[in-house]
Amino acid sequence: MSATRDQKITHDVGDRISYTLRPVVSFKLENWEKRRAAMQDVCSSCHATGWIENFYKQYEGTVDLYNEKFAKPAKSIMEKLYASGKLTKTPFDEKIEWTYYELWHHQGRRARMGTAMMGPDYTQWHGFYEVSKTFYTEFIPEAEKLMPGVTADVMKSDYHKWTQGLTPEQIQQQIEFYKKRYNQ
Ligand code: HEC
């Protein structure tokens, strides 16, 4: 909202927002580059460029991970369930509709907003941890029960194929990755 050397004060709090985190799948708003530049101009009143760029890199990474790994796959599965008549058109009269809603509307939004607002606890523990738990232990099994095979393509993707088990080489790769990363 604040003025900077180059911008007047605004009371339109959405003016400098570049993403919408409201829908199931987040997307960038019209003129997002202009909006983001205006926000970054505010950040730069106090922070160095690298600091601001790192924030946005992390923010993009979070939204992208949420979108690609969970939101788009869950949405596509729900669409298949509706299209094949496995669910009625009435919202919230079936359990999976509640599961899906909590996945994107509660947990998925917390993960995204946690990053936007610099609250790592919300991104991880009240966000991605719960998104993953709901996705793997409720949403996927509930969808499979309604329509066997409907999650097959999603679960075969690079994001989720770990559930099918790892080869000894992949396990070794992971051990080495963590050894190097944490120097132990
Ligand atoms: C008025 C000055 C000011 C502006 C404007 C400002 N910040 Fe900050 N920012 C600070 C201060 C001071 C801290 C340290 C707060 C603390 O440690 O309690 C901080 C902390 C941070 C942190 C670290 C948070 C953490 O949990 O360690 C990040 C990241 C950050 N700012 C990014 C931004 C971004 C991105 C913008 C623009 C959208 C922005 N800041 C705008 C003053 C500002």
Residues whose N, C-alpha, C, O or C-beta is under 5 A from the ligand:
A	BS01	HEC	M39 V42 C43 S45 C46 I52 F55 M118
